[in-house]
């Protein structure tokens, strides 16, 4: 998963505008074709949906890391 991030205190209006523009650009045929040619599947959604995905991935991979006893050196 790849996405756009902004500092935590970014105003909601700015987040909404950035998302609107990213969705608009990603919907362009030439952008989809270029990304698809690189093996990227284009999908877009709301900032709230992206937040849910990221939080879910953090929980999933944290469990994998903890269960495997992986430690940073």
Residue frames as qw, qx, qy, qz and C-alpha x, y, z in Angstrom:
[[0.000, 0.891, 0.455, 0.000, 0.00, 0.00, 0.00],
 [0.389, 0.059, 0.017, 0.919, 1.25, 3.41, -0.92],
 [0.073, -0.853, -0.511, -0.075, -0.40, 6.64, 0.06],
 [0.191, 0.630, -0.104, 0.746, 0.01, 10.26, 0.89],
 [0.543, -0.535, -0.508, 0.401, 0.73, 11.40, 4.43],
 [0.054, 0.755, -0.021, 0.653, 0.63, 14.83, 6.04],
 [0.142, 0.211, -0.647, 0.719, 1.65, 16.09, 9.48],
 [0.190, -0.406, -0.867, 0.218, -0.84, 15.21, 12.23],
 [0.000, -0.602, -0.406, 0.687, -2.03, 18.77, 12.75],
 [0.047, 0.052, 0.542, 0.837, -2.78, 19.48, 9.10],
 [0.450, 0.209, 0.279, -0.822, -6.20, 21.14, 8.88],
 [0.565, 0.285, 0.768, -0.095, -9.01, 18.84, 7.69],
 [0.503, 0.789, 0.115, -0.333, -9.79, 21.21, 4.82],
 [0.124, 0.711, -0.636, -0.275, -6.24, 20.78, 3.48],
 [0.378, -0.128, 0.917, 0.013, -6.42, 16.98, 3.85],
 [0.585, 0.532, 0.562, -0.244, -9.73, 16.93, 1.96],
 [0.412, 0.830, -0.177, -0.332, -8.33, 19.09, -0.85],
 [0.065, -0.555, 0.805, 0.200, -5.18, 17.00, -1.18],
 [0.480, 0.105, 0.868, -0.074, -7.30, 13.85, -1.33],
 [0.566, 0.690, 0.312, -0.327, -9.66, 15.33, -3.93],
 [0.302, 0.801, -0.422, -0.299, -6.73, 16.33, -6.15],
 [0.222, -0.375, 0.894, 0.101, -4.95, 12.98, -5.74],
 [0.568, 0.323, 0.739, -0.166, -8.14, 11.10, -6.65],
 [0.506, 0.790, 0.060, -0.342, -8.66, 13.37, -9.67],
 [0.153, 0.719, -0.631, -0.246, -5.11, 12.84, -10.93],
 [0.328, -0.203, 0.922, -0.004, -5.12, 9.09, -10.29],
 [0.627, 0.462, 0.558, -0.288, -8.33, 8.79, -12.32],
 [0.373, 0.736, -0.324, -0.463, -6.62, 10.10, -15.47],
 [0.961, 0.270, 0.033, -0.042, -6.12, 7.41, -18.10],
 [0.557, 0.661, -0.407, 0.296, -2.50, 8.36, -18.79],
 [0.260, -0.606, 0.608, -0.442, -1.62, 8.20, -15.09],
 [0.880, -0.113, 0.362, -0.287, -3.31, 4.81, -14.67],
 [0.883, 0.450, -0.121, 0.061, -1.52, 3.45, -17.75],
 [0.289, 0.710, -0.526, 0.369, 1.87, 4.71, -16.59],
 [0.454, -0.475, 0.614, -0.437, 1.46, 3.29, -13.10],
 [0.941, 0.081, 0.218, -0.247, -0.03, 0.04, -14.39],
 [0.735, 0.580, -0.327, 0.125, 3.01, -0.38, -16.65],
 [0.103, 0.581, -0.666, 0.456, 5.12, -0.33, -13.49],
 [0.460, -0.143, -0.869, 0.114, 2.99, -2.99, -11.84],
 [0.074, 0.077, 0.509, -0.854, 1.02, -0.56, -9.68],
 [0.117, -0.558, -0.787, -0.236, -2.69, -1.10, -9.18],
 [0.044, -0.240, 0.102, -0.964, -4.38, 2.28, -8.74],
 [0.357, -0.611, -0.706, -0.040, -7.04, 2.55, -6.05],
 [0.046, 0.317, -0.230, 0.919, -8.26, 5.55, -4.14],
 [0.412, -0.599, -0.687, 0.009, -10.52, 6.28, -1.23],
 [0.252, -0.905, -0.065, -0.335, -11.08, 8.64, 1.63],
 [0.131, 0.602, -0.610, 0.499, -8.51, 9.67, 4.22],
 [0.670, -0.342, 0.432, -0.497, -10.59, 7.81, 6.85],
 [0.979, 0.168, -0.032, -0.115, -10.49, 4.59, 4.80],
 [0.594, 0.558, -0.462, 0.350, -6.71, 4.92, 4.41],
 [0.247, -0.569, 0.550, -0.559, -6.34, 5.51, 8.16],
 [0.884, -0.160, 0.254, -0.359, -8.30, 2.31, 8.84],
 [0.904, 0.356, -0.217, 0.100, -6.07, 0.31, 6.47],
 [0.318, 0.623, -0.530, 0.479, -2.87, 1.68, 8.01],
 [0.484, -0.477, 0.501, -0.536, -4.04, 1.00, 11.59],
 [0.969, 0.014, 0.104, -0.225, -5.04, -2.55, 10.61],
 [0.772, 0.474, -0.342, 0.249, -1.65, -3.19, 8.98],
 [0.002, -0.635, 0.565, -0.527, 0.19, -1.85, 12.05],
 [0.736, -0.319, 0.407, -0.438, -1.76, -4.21, 14.31],
 [0.973, 0.215, -0.037, -0.077, -1.24, -7.19, 11.99],
 [0.663, 0.527, -0.391, 0.359, 2.49, -6.71, 11.50],
 [0.237, -0.636, 0.515, -0.523, 3.10, -5.81, 15.15],
 [0.888, -0.208, 0.291, -0.290, 1.65, -9.19, 16.10],
 [0.906, 0.367, -0.156, 0.138, 3.82, -10.98, 13.52],
 [0.316, 0.668, -0.470, 0.483, 6.94, -9.21, 14.80],
 [0.463, -0.528, 0.493, -0.513, 6.12, -9.85, 18.46],
 [0.962, -0.044, 0.161, -0.217, 5.14, -13.51, 17.89],
 [0.847, 0.417, -0.205, 0.258, 8.38, -14.12, 15.98],
 [0.674, -0.620, -0.016, 0.401, 10.45, -12.37, 18.66],
 [0.574, 0.530, 0.111, 0.614, 11.98, -10.02, 16.11],
 [0.392, -0.803, -0.133, 0.430, 14.07, -7.26, 17.69],
 [0.411, 0.881, -0.099, 0.214, 15.81, -4.22, 16.22],
 [0.795, -0.123, -0.162, 0.572, 19.57, -4.18, 16.73]]
